[in-house]
Amino acid sequence: KIIIMICYFKLLIVVGIFAIVATMAIDIFLTTNQTAKKSVASQQVQGAMRFAIENIVREIHQGTIDYSYNPSADTEYLYLRDPSGQAVRFRKNVSTLEINRGETVDWQPLLSNEVNVVSANFYVAPLQDPFAPAGTIPEPPNIQPRVTFTISAQPANTLMAGAKPFFIQTTVVSRTYKR
């Protein structure tokens, strides 16, 4: 009987050790899987932000700042004119970044639903048109218009809820020079 009890005791110890090892392996697997999902979500946000920046930079380079709107009134909007004179506007709307071309109010999302835009701000300098006729503005006449913009975004899924948003800031100079 004692030998049988010792065998059962050893078997119980082996089963207990196996259960502990199996629990640790499952925990490591789940943690690794969650980390991989967070990494993929982060890469998607960074890729989407690069796409948005490339679009905004291209429009600023090719177009001109539309000074008929007050660029200091609301930094969540950017008003431009493309080379043909058509309006191009960017704005942050709730949790997305949107673009509008032409004189309609047909705003299109610039990013996918998987990205939550926390903030987007556009700062135009100078605040007055440097190409206005001489004597109409107090600033020097040869200042090249530029836009500094910031975008802060994070994954929209709940997996990374509360995660620190990714932040990007850049300054772009308009390539259009009217003088």
Salt bridges, closest charged atoms under 4 A:
GLU59 OE2 - ARG101 NH2 2.54
ASP66 OD2 - ARG81 NE 2.99
GLU98 OE1 - ARG91 NE 2.69
GLU103 OE2 - ARG81 NH1 3.11
